[in-house]
Amino acid sequence: MKTVLPLLACALLAVGCRHLTPAWQIDSGAEVRAVIDQQLADWNAGDINGFMRGYAKSSSTRFASGDDVTRGWRTVFDRYVAHYGDRAAMGKLAFSELEITPLSPVSIEVFGHWRLEREKDSPHGLFTLLFRKTASGWRIVHDHTSAATP
């Protein structure tokens, strides 16, 4: 009996603990959500520079869409400027159905839907982002964005 009680206590403790979410998952998910919310606010204010603060300022930052892969923060920035160079092209951005999944204490995956409301159209699609915790905070290191067929 003396051996069974400690084993039973350990088993019950293990079963109870597996349902607890580690604090790093909760904190990091909230921090990434704050970066996404700031990007959304910056985009809708017409501030591509502010929007790009959400990306890692690194030569290895990657943006993929369609059949194109863009590498490097500066190249990703230039791509955004080329495609969305004025307020009319930027439109009003909205994200929905966000799924923020902490993968480790230093990486988080975000999946969601995006939609632009512009005067003449409403492009929309899906995105998957990989955030890494950097010295500057949580930043996007990989962005794969697709557009739905109009």
GROMACS elastic network, one bead per residue, 0.5 to 0.9 nm:
[ bonds ]
;  ai    aj funct       b0    kb
    1     4     6  0.50538   500
    1     5     6  0.63310   500
    2     5     6  0.58402   500
    2     6     6  0.72188   500
    3     6     6  0.59786   500
    3     7     6  0.65901   500
    3     8     6  0.88385   500
    4     7     6  0.51827   500
    4     8     6  0.59780   500
    4     9     6  0.85342   500
    5     8     6  0.50452   500
    5     9     6  0.60638   500
    5    10     6  0.85919   500
    6     9     6  0.50187   500
    6    10     6  0.61523   500
    6    11     6  0.85911   500
    7    10     6  0.51153   500
    7    11     6  0.61467   500
    7    12     6  0.86403   500
    8    11     6  0.50728   500
    8    12     6  0.61719   500
    8    13     6  0.85109   500
    9    12     6  0.52182   500
    9    13     6  0.60861   500
    9    14     6  0.85973   500
   10    13     6  0.50342   500
   10    14     6  0.60793   500
   10    15     6  0.86375   500
   11    14     6  0.51281   500
   11    15     6  0.62513   500
   11    16     6  0.86365   500
   12    15     6  0.51702   500
   12    16     6  0.61390   500
   12    17     6  0.85790   500
   13    16     6  0.51390   500
   13    17     6  0.60526   500
   13    18     6  0.87226   500
   14    17     6  0.52100   500
   14    18     6  0.63427   500
   15    18     6  0.56391   500
   15    19     6  0.75894   500
   16    19     6  0.61334   500
   16    20     6  0.75815   500
   17    20     6  0.53650   500
   17    21     6  0.86628   500
   18    21     6  0.80067   500
   20    23     6  0.89857   500
   21    24     6  0.83845   500
   21    25     6  0.67516   500
   21    26     6  0.72116   500
   22    25     6  0.55389   500
   22    26     6  0.69115   500
   22    27     6  0.89847   500
   23    26     6  0.52121   500
   23    27     6  0.60478   500
   23    28     6  0.83613   500
   24    27     6  0.51609   500
   24    28     6  0.57255   500
   24    29     6  0.81660   500
   24   102     6  0.86243   500
   24   104     6  0.85575   500
   24   105     6  0.61813   500
   25    28     6  0.53811   500
   25    29     6  0.59346   500
   25    30     6  0.85566   500
   25   101     6  0.83185   500
   25   102     6  0.57223   500
   25   103     6  0.83961   500
   25   104     6  0.78554   500
   25   105     6  0.70837   500
   26    29     6  0.53044   500
   26    30     6  0.63201   500
   26    31     6  0.87382   500
   26   102     6  0.84589   500
   27    30     6  0.52672   500
   27    31     6  0.62253   500
   27    32     6  0.87462   500
   28    32     6  0.61155   500
   28    33     6  0.84752   500
   28   102     6  0.73219   500
   28   105     6  0.75204   500
   28   106     6  0.84513   500
   28   107     6  0.88809   500
   28   108     6  0.79868   500
   28   133     6  0.87480   500
   28   138     6  0.82068   500
   29    32     6  0.52187   500
   29    33     6  0.61397   500
   29    34     6  0.86713   500
   29   100     6  0.63369   500
   29   101     6  0.73368   500
   29   102     6  0.65509   500
   29   108     6  0.75700   500
   30    33     6  0.50016   500
   30    34     6  0.62522   500
   30    35     6  0.88388   500
   30   100     6  0.89970   500
   31    34     6  0.50949   500
   31    35     6  0.65229   500
   31    36     6  0.88804   500
   31   137     6  0.85738   500
   31   138     6  0.72045   500
   32    35     6  0.50616   500
   32    36     6  0.63356   500
   32    37     6  0.86278   500
   32   100     6  0.80911   500
   32   108     6  0.79632   500
   32   110     6  0.87464   500
   32   131     6  0.76531   500
   32   138     6  0.61628   500
   32   139     6  0.80587   500
   33    36     6  0.50768   500
   33    37     6  0.60928   500
   33    38     6  0.85714   500
   33   100     6  0.78403   500
   34    37     6  0.50347   500
   34    38     6  0.61230   500
   34    39     6  0.85855   500
   35    38     6  0.51336   500
   35    39     6  0.61934   500
   35    40     6  0.86739   500
   35    53     6  0.86642   500
   35    54     6  0.61107   500
   35   138     6  0.73560   500
   35   139     6  0.78824   500
   36    39     6  0.50396   500
   36    40     6  0.62184   500
   36    41     6  0.86838   500
   36    51     6  0.89922   500
   36    54     6  0.73414   500
   37    40     6  0.50998   500
   37    41     6  0.62716   500
   37    42     6  0.86497   500
   38    41     6  0.50376   500
   38    42     6  0.60551   500
   38    43     6  0.85101   500
   38    50     6  0.81992   500
   38    51     6  0.74213   500
   38    54     6  0.81146   500
   39    42     6  0.50574   500
   39    43     6  0.60374   500
   39    44     6  0.85304   500
   39    48     6  0.88086   500
   39    50     6  0.68915   500
   39    52     6  0.75020   500
   39    53     6  0.77266   500
   39    54     6  0.64296   500
   40    43     6  0.51806   500
   40    44     6  0.61706   500
   40    45     6  0.85537   500
   40    51     6  0.72395   500
   40    92     6  0.89915   500
   40    93     6  0.66659   500
   40    94     6  0.71737   500
   40    95     6  0.79703   500
   41    44     6  0.52264   500
   41    45     6  0.61524   500
   41    46     6  0.87815   500
   41    47     6  0.85945   500
   41    50     6  0.88653   500
   41    51     6  0.80682   500
   41    93     6  0.87848   500
   42    45     6  0.50361   500
   42    46     6  0.63949   500
   42    47     6  0.50292   500
   42    48     6  0.68748   500
   42    49     6  0.81229   500
   42    50     6  0.54252   500
   42    51     6  0.52154   500
   42    52     6  0.89159   500
   43    46     6  0.51240   500
   43    47     6  0.54022   500
   43    48     6  0.60458   500
   43    49     6  0.88954   500
   43    50     6  0.75477   500
   43    51     6  0.57055   500
   43    90     6  0.73227   500
   43    91     6  0.85887   500
   43    92     6  0.76673   500
   43    93     6  0.69306   500
   44    47     6  0.73866   500
   44    87     6  0.86254   500
   44    90     6  0.76727   500
   44    91     6  0.72593   500
   44    92     6  0.54533   500
   44    93     6  0.62383   500
   44    94     6  0.88729   500
   45    48     6  0.86847   500
   45    87     6  0.85738   500
   45    92     6  0.87877   500
   46    49     6  0.89662   500
   46    50     6  0.88765   500
   46    51     6  0.88806   500
   46    86     6  0.75801   500
   46    87     6  0.57993   500
   46    90     6  0.69834   500
   46    91     6  0.84993   500
   47    50     6  0.52953   500
   47    51     6  0.62669   500
   47    52     6  0.87427   500
   48    52     6  0.60807   500
   48    53     6  0.87927   500
   48    77     6  0.79521   500
   48    80     6  0.75289   500
   48    81     6  0.74071   500
   48    84     6  0.85345   500
   48    85     6  0.86709   500
   49    52     6  0.52146   500
   49    53     6  0.67201   500
   49    77     6  0.80165   500
   50    53     6  0.53305   500
   50    54     6  0.77912   500
   51    54     6  0.60945   500
   51    55     6  0.81454   500
   52    55     6  0.54371   500
   52    56     6  0.84412   500
   52    57     6  0.86550   500
   52    73     6  0.82931   500
   52    76     6  0.86186   500
   52    77     6  0.67728   500
   53    56     6  0.75008   500
   53    57     6  0.79397   500
   53   139     6  0.78946   500
   54    57     6  0.89023   500
   54   138     6  0.76377   500
   54   139     6  0.52654   500
   54   140     6  0.60904   500
   55    58     6  0.84143   500
   55    61     6  0.73936   500
   55    73     6  0.70836   500
   55   131     6  0.84570   500
   55   138     6  0.85279   500
   55   141     6  0.63394   500
   55   142     6  0.85808   500
   56    59     6  0.86909   500
   56    60     6  0.84788   500
   56    61     6  0.61876   500
   56    72     6  0.88707   500
   56    73     6  0.67629   500
   56   131     6  0.86117   500
   56   132     6  0.82686   500
   56   134     6  0.78350   500
   56   136     6  0.83236   500
   56   138     6  0.82230   500
   56   140     6  0.55430   500
   56   141     6  0.56017   500
   57    60     6  0.85814   500
   57    61     6  0.72134   500
   57    72     6  0.76571   500
   57    73     6  0.51612   500
   57    74     6  0.77815   500
   57   139     6  0.84425   500
   57   141     6  0.87136   500
   58    61     6  0.55075   500
   58    71     6  0.89483   500
   58    72     6  0.58204   500
   58    73     6  0.54879   500
   58    74     6  0.82883   500
   58   141     6  0.81652   500
   59    62     6  0.83972   500
   59    71     6  0.65655   500
   59    73     6  0.59618   500
   59    74     6  0.78656   500
   59    75     6  0.87544   500
   60    71     6  0.60003   500
   60    72     6  0.52277   500
   60    73     6  0.75837   500
   60   141     6  0.73257   500
   60   142     6  0.87033   500
   61    70     6  0.82450   500
   61    71     6  0.56117   500
   61    73     6  0.56269   500
   61    76     6  0.79886   500
   61   140     6  0.74613   500
   61   142     6  0.59709   500
   61   143     6  0.83309   500
   62    69     6  0.69225   500
   62    70     6  0.56846   500
   62    72     6  0.62561   500
   62    73     6  0.77387   500
   62    76     6  0.75474   500
   62   140     6  0.86914   500
   62   141     6  0.61498   500
   62   143     6  0.61983   500
   62   144     6  0.82412   500
   63    68     6  0.82211   500
   63    69     6  0.57526   500
   63    70     6  0.50486   500
   63    71     6  0.64343   500
   63    72     6  0.84409   500
   63    76     6  0.65758   500
   63   141     6  0.83106   500
   63   142     6  0.58972   500
   63   144     6  0.58481   500
   63   145     6  0.76921   500
   64    67     6  0.75035   500
   64    68     6  0.57292   500
   64    70     6  0.62173   500
   64    71     6  0.86516   500
   64   142     6  0.79374   500
   64   143     6  0.61526   500
   64   145     6  0.63263   500
   64   146     6  0.83052   500
   65    68     6  0.54802   500
   65    69     6  0.66022   500
   65    70     6  0.85927   500
   65   143     6  0.83991   500
   65   144     6  0.58733   500
   65   145     6  0.51495   500
   65   146     6  0.55341   500
   65   147     6  0.80513   500
   66    69     6  0.82852   500
   66   144     6  0.89429   500
   66   145     6  0.79342   500
   66   146     6  0.63715   500
   66   147     6  0.79371   500
   69   144     6  0.89403   500
   70    73     6  0.88319   500
   70    75     6  0.64322   500
   70    76     6  0.60527   500
   70    79     6  0.80500   500
   71    74     6  0.83625   500
   71    75     6  0.62756   500
   71    76     6  0.67036   500
   72    75     6  0.53024   500
   72    76     6  0.62150   500
   72    77     6  0.86065   500
   73    76     6  0.51433   500
   73    77     6  0.61072   500
   73    78     6  0.86194   500
   74    78     6  0.61160   500
   74    79     6  0.85888   500
   75    78     6  0.50045   500
   75    79     6  0.61433   500
   75    80     6  0.87064   500
   76    79     6  0.50491   500
   76    80     6  0.63664   500
   76    81     6  0.87436   500
   77    80     6  0.52106   500
   77    81     6  0.63053   500
   77    82     6  0.86838   500
   78    81     6  0.50573   500
   78    82     6  0.61015   500
   78    83     6  0.86518   500
   79    82     6  0.50936   500
   79    83     6  0.62006   500
   79    84     6  0.83418   500
   80    83     6  0.52297   500
   80    84     6  0.56055   500
   80    85     6  0.73361   500
   81    84     6  0.52056   500
   81    86     6  0.82110   500
   82    85     6  0.56937   500
   83    86     6  0.88897   500
   83    89     6  0.74485   500
   83    90     6  0.84569   500
   84    87     6  0.75470   500
   84    88     6  0.81170   500
   84    90     6  0.51288   500
   84    91     6  0.87468   500
   85    88     6  0.84914   500
   85    89     6  0.66014   500
   85    90     6  0.73410   500
   86    89     6  0.54471   500
   86    90     6  0.62545   500
   86    91     6  0.88076   500
   87    91     6  0.60866   500
   87    92     6  0.88130   500
   88    91     6  0.53782   500
   88    92     6  0.89343   500
   88   118     6  0.66283   500
   88   119     6  0.73552   500
   89   118     6  0.71371   500
   90    93     6  0.76287   500
   90   116     6  0.75294   500
   90   117     6  0.85942   500
   90   118     6  0.75421   500
   91   116     6  0.58021   500
   91   117     6  0.53858   500
   91   119     6  0.76356   500
   91   122     6  0.87649   500
   92   115     6  0.80535   500
   92   116     6  0.53757   500
   92   117     6  0.50682   500
   92   118     6  0.66365   500
   93   114     6  0.70795   500
   93   115     6  0.57358   500
   93   117     6  0.65777   500
   94   113     6  0.82607   500
   94   114     6  0.57301   500
   94   115     6  0.52712   500
   94   116     6  0.64843   500
   94   117     6  0.82377   500
   95    98     6  0.71776   500
   95   112     6  0.67453   500
   95   113     6  0.55689   500
   95   115     6  0.65206   500
   96   112     6  0.59664   500
   96   113     6  0.51449   500
   96   114     6  0.64800   500
   96   115     6  0.83679   500
   97   111     6  0.78976   500
   97   112     6  0.52911   500
   97   113     6  0.61326   500
   98   110     6  0.67806   500
   98   111     6  0.56776   500
   98   113     6  0.70698   500
   99   109     6  0.80021   500
   99   110     6  0.55433   500
   99   111     6  0.51228   500
   99   112     6  0.62602   500
  100   108     6  0.69746   500
  100   109     6  0.59784   500
  100   111     6  0.66941   500
  100   112     6  0.87550   500
  101   107     6  0.89186   500
  101   108     6  0.56248   500
  101   109     6  0.51388   500
  101   110     6  0.62055   500
  101   111     6  0.83906   500
  102   105     6  0.73066   500
  102   106     6  0.83419   500
  102   107     6  0.63442   500
  102   109     6  0.63054   500
  102   110     6  0.85588   500
  103   106     6  0.77299   500
  103   107     6  0.55011   500
  103   108     6  0.52100   500
  103   109     6  0.68659   500
  104   107     6  0.52337   500
  104   108     6  0.69014   500
  105   108     6  0.81139   500
  105   132     6  0.89540   500
  105   133     6  0.79458   500
  106   131     6  0.80593   500
  106   132     6  0.54224   500
  106   134     6  0.80388   500
  106   138     6  0.84024   500
  107   130     6  0.69185   500
  107   131     6  0.55103   500
  107   133     6  0.63588   500
  107   138     6  0.85153   500
  108   129     6  0.81207   500
  108   130     6  0.58104   500
  108   131     6  0.50737   500
  108   132     6  0.65579   500
  108   133     6  0.85476   500
  108   138     6  0.88772   500
  109   128     6  0.70086   500
  109   129     6  0.56643   500
  109   131     6  0.62735   500
  110   127     6  0.79578   500
  110   128     6  0.55718   500
  110   130     6  0.64488   500
  110   131     6  0.77397   500
  111   126     6  0.75131   500
  111   127     6  0.57225   500
  111   129     6  0.64355   500
  111   130     6  0.89955   500
  112   125     6  0.86318   500
  112   126     6  0.57578   500
  112   127     6  0.55240   500
  112   128     6  0.66951   500
  112   129     6  0.88165   500
  113   124     6  0.73742   500
  113   125     6  0.57053   500
  113   127     6  0.62271   500
  114   123     6  0.84576   500
  114   124     6  0.54451   500
  114   125     6  0.54715   500
  114   126     6  0.59178   500
  114   127     6  0.71834   500
  114   145     6  0.89015   500
  114   147     6  0.87558   500
  115   122     6  0.66731   500
  115   123     6  0.59221   500
  115   125     6  0.66386   500
  115   126     6  0.87801   500
  116   121     6  0.80581   500
  116   122     6  0.52857   500
  116   123     6  0.54800   500
  116   124     6  0.61909   500
  117   120     6  0.84121   500
  117   121     6  0.66307   500
  117   123     6  0.72210   500
  117   124     6  0.88011   500
  118   121     6  0.53289   500
  118   122     6  0.58283   500
  118   123     6  0.82939   500
  119   122     6  0.81357   500
  122   150     6  0.87470   500
  123   147     6  0.69999   500
  123   148     6  0.73091   500
  123   149     6  0.86151   500
  123   150     6  0.71476   500
  124   146     6  0.82778   500
  124   147     6  0.56223   500
  124   148     6  0.58599   500
  124   149     6  0.86518   500
  124   150     6  0.85822   500
  125   145     6  0.73550   500
  125   146     6  0.54591   500
  125   149     6  0.85467   500
  126   144     6  0.83721   500
  126   145     6  0.58322   500
  126   146     6  0.53456   500
  126   147     6  0.65838   500
  126   148     6  0.77992   500
  127   143     6  0.70823   500
  127   144     6  0.55522   500
  127   146     6  0.62198   500
  127   147     6  0.87592   500
  128   142     6  0.80975   500
  128   143     6  0.59793   500
  128   144     6  0.52596   500
  128   145     6  0.64783   500
  129   140     6  0.64360   500
  129   141     6  0.76312   500
  129   142     6  0.56747   500
  129   144     6  0.64115   500
  129   145     6  0.83342   500
  130   139     6  0.83037   500
  130   140     6  0.56948   500
  130   141     6  0.58343   500
  130   142     6  0.50679   500
  130   143     6  0.65741   500
  130   144     6  0.88634   500
  131   138     6  0.60814   500
  131   139     6  0.51809   500
  131   141     6  0.57514   500
  131   142     6  0.72302   500
  131   143     6  0.89328   500
  132   137     6  0.81574   500
  132   138     6  0.55744   500
  132   139     6  0.55892   500
  132   140     6  0.64473   500
  132   141     6  0.65118   500
  133   136     6  0.77874   500
  133   137     6  0.54729   500
  133   139     6  0.64131   500
  133   140     6  0.89461   500
  134   138     6  0.59131   500
  134   139     6  0.67368   500
  135   138     6  0.83443   500
  136   139     6  0.76426   500
  140   143     6  0.68854   500
  147   150     6  0.83979   500
